[in-house]
């Protein structure tokens, strides 16, 4: 209970010795590529997922993220095992994505196909932790968002999620030349607000940033930018890196309505091979406090097939910034 068990091809319990680095020797070995895997580059690709619960799990792999990408590797069996054992998602498949910086990195957009959760190691080992970034308090989250908004199809999705883990801001404009270079074809400039509007519609409002605190002077500015884009309740603070699995699973559990906040926190103590400490439970409660105020997906009807209107998950996000074109597309006045 609580590791990977029969749900994952690697059984690692939450509580094994990771050493001072915070991650295991296995994570260091398996995520040690020194160049990009061409099969993960986004150019001229489209991906399709026919699962009922497609999940995009995108994480920043630039230098400011420290050891968190390797910690995510260590935590993946726990995430997979708890999804299956606790029923947080039904019929899930996950597409992993690694986010860098298009201005400085050789592989700033790495996209894995959707995969059954027990087979995610096959994709994790193909991700290059390039570890650079532009040093400008911005990474290319918006370009990864563009791929999933316009190059990904989810024809059977009922409870889709897109989770980004990162610490920096995004650029407001995506330029056509950069889009063509990374995605192929001839592409026009796009605004990040429009891309994320499309993305939220495709994922039925379930687009979250799990935000690691930025160590530079722009932390408050970055927080404000994301809150204006997604809404305050969709920007989830990550206290410690080791809590990443607990916070991730909590978003699934709360937004599918399979758990309340209190019952999910009880899972941390009763559904794990190594029960979480009171300190960790308190930390996770604080991270998920705003998410717990949102309506679970089960209570939000889907828009009619072919409708140009959004569901309530799009119109009821206080403070979210919609561009004029996005408002017209959604038939939102004012």
N, C-alpha and C positions, 0 to 999 in steps of 0.2 A: 504494500500500500504506500503510495506517495512517490515511488521512483518512476521507472518506465515500465517495468514488468512486461506483461504480455502485450502492452500497448505500444512499445517502442523497441527498436532493435538494440538499444543501449540502455541498461538499467543502472542509473546513477541516483542514489538517494540524496534528498536535500539535507545535508548535514555532514557529508564526507569532508575530509581534510583537504582544503584548497591551498594551504600555505599562505604566506604573507602577501602574495600577489592577488589573492582573491579568486583565482581560477586554477583549474587543475592542470597537471602535466599533459593530460590527454587533450585538453582544449588547446594548449600551446602547440602540440604536435599536429593536430588535425587542422588547425586554422593557421597554417604556416606557409601558405602559398607566397610566391615572390613575383607573380605576374597574374594578369587577368585570364580567366577562362573565357575564350571567345564565345562559348555557348551561352554565357550569361549576359552578354552585351545586348542592348536593346534594339540596335539598328535592324530595321526591316522585320521585326518580330511582332506577332500578335499572340496572345495566349487566351485560352478558353477554359472555364471551369464550370462543370455541370453539377457540382455538389450543392446541397441545400445551404450549407454554411461555409462559403468561401471566405478565407481570411488572408489578408495581406499583412505580413509582419515585416515592416521596413525599419532598418536601424542604421543610424549614422556610424560610419567606420572611420571617420577622420580622427586626427590626433587628440583633439580635445575630449573625446569620449573615453580616453584612458583604456581600462581593461574591460569595460562593459560588454563589447562584442564577444569576448571570450567567456565572460560570465553567462551570456545568453546561450552560448553553446552548452555550457555545463547545465543550465536550467531546462534545456529543451525536453529531456525525458520527463521531468516533473510536470512541465506544461502539458505535454501529450498525455501522460498518465492521468492527470487530474481532469482534463477535458473529457476523457473517456469514462473514468471511474465515477465522476460526480455528475456527468451528463450536462455540463455547461453548454456544449454545442452538440448538435445532432447532424450527422453526415458532414463532418468538416474536412476540408482540404486547405492547405496553407501554401501560399507563395511567399518565399523569403525575398527580401530586397536589401541591397547594401547601397548606402547613400554617401557620395563624396561631393566634390566640388568641380563643376565643369570648367572653372577657370584655372585649376591647378593640377587636377588629377588625371591619370591616364584611363581610369575606369570609374567614372563618377556615378554611373548608373548600372548596377548589376541586378538582374532580374532572374529569379528562379521560376520554373514552371510550377503550377499548383501540384501538390503532392499529398498523398495520404500522410497523416501525421507521424506514423511510425517510420517513415522513410526520409525524414527531413535531414538526417545526417548526410545522406548522399549529396544534398545540396549545400549544406553548411560547409562541407569540406571543399567545395568548389569556389567559395567566396574568398576574394582577396581583401584582406584587411590592409588597404593601402596606407592608411594612417597619416595622410597629409592634410589637406584642407587649405583654404586660402588665407586664413588668419584675418578675416574681415568680419567676423561675427555672423557670417552667412554661409550656408551650404546649400546644395541643390535639391532640397526637398521638393520644390515645385516641379522639377523635371521628372522625378520619380512619380509624383502625383499625375503629371501629364500622361505618362505611360499607362497608368491604370485607369485614367479617365477615358482615354481615346484608343488604346491598343489592347484592351482587355474586355472580354465578354463574359457575362455571368447569367446565362439564360435561365437557370433554375434557382437562382438565389432567393432564399427566404430570410436568412439571418446573416447577411454579409457584414464583415468588419474590415476596416483598414486602420492599423495601428502603426504610428511612427514613433520611434524612440530617438530623441535627439536633444541637443542643447543650444542650438544656434537659431538664427533667424533665416528667412528666405528672401529671395529677390522678387520684387513686385512684377517684373516683366520678363517673359521668356522670349528670346529673339529667334526669328525664323531661321537664321543661319545656324544657330546652335541646335535648334530642333531638328533641322535637316541632317546636321552632322551626326547627331546621336540616334535619331529615329528613322532616317532615310526619307526619300521623297522630297517634294517641295512643300514647305510649311510656312505659314504666316506667323507673325508675332502673336503672342497670347498674354493675357494678364493673369497673374496667379489667382486673383479672386475669382475669375471665371473658371479656371481649371478646377479649383477646389469646390466651386459650386456644382460643376458636373460630377466631381468625385463624390460629394456628399449625396447627390441624387442617386448615383449608381449604387452606393453602399447604404442606402436608406437612412442616411444621417449618421451612421456609425463610423465616423472618421475621428480618431482621437490622436492627440500628441501626448505620449508619456515623456514628460520633460525633465531631463537632468539639468540641474542648476549649472549655468555657465559661469566659468571662473573669472571672466573678464568684467570690464566696467559696464558692459551693455546688457547685463542680465535683465534689468527691469524693462528696458526698451524691447528686448526680444519677447519677454512675456506678454507685453502689451500688444505687440504685432500679432502673435498667435491668437490671443484672446479675441481681437477684433476680427480675425479671419474665421475662426472655428466656433467662438463662443466660450465664455469662461469655464463652463462645466465640462468642456471637451478638451481642456488642457489640464492634464493630470500630473501633479507634481510627484517626482520620484525622490524619496528621501535618501535611501542608501542603494547602491548598485545591487546589493544582494537581494533586495526586495523586488526586483524586476519581474520575476515569475508570479509572485503573489499579487502584484498590482495588475499585471496582464490578465491573469485568470479572473480577478475581481471584475474587470471591465466586462468580460464575457458573461460572467454569472449574473451581474446586475442588469445588463442590457437585454439579456434574453429572458429575464424574469424567473430564472431557475432558482435564484437566491435573493433574499434581502441582504442588506449590508451586515446585519447581525448574524444571520445564518451562514453567510459566507465566511465571516470571521471565525465562526465556530468550526467550519471546515478546516481552517488553518491549524486547529488544535486536535481535531478528531479524525481527519482524513489523510494525515501525513504519517509516513514511516517515522519521522522525527517531528513531533509537534512543535509548532512555532512558539517562540517565547512571548511573554506578555508585551515586551518592548516592541517586538516586530508586529504583533497584532495592533498595537496602538499606532505604530507608524503607518501601517496599511490602512487603518481606519481614516487617518488624516488624509492620506492620498486619495481615497475613494469617496470622501465626504460629498463632493459636488456631484460626482457621477450618480450617487445614490438618490439625488433629487430628480433625476431624469426619468421619464416614462420608459419602461421596458418596451422592447420592440413588439411584444405580443399585444400590447394595447394600442399600437399605432397601425392603422390599416395601410396596406400598400396602395399606390396610385393605380387607377385603371390602366390596363394594357394600352399602350399607345398614347396615353395622356401626356400633354406637355406641362401639366401642373405638378407641383411637388406635393408630397404628403406633409402632415403636420410636423414631421421631424425637420423639415427645412424652414418652415415659416415661424416656428416657435422657439427659435434660438436667440435669446436676447443679446443685442449688441453685435451680432454678426454683420459683417460688411458685405453687401451685395452690390455689384456694379450695375449700371443702368441696363446693360444687355442681359445680365443674369436676371434682373427683376422682370424684364419683358418676357423672357423665356418662361418664367415661373408664374407670370400673370399676377405679380405682386404690385400693388399700388403704393405710391409714396416712397 
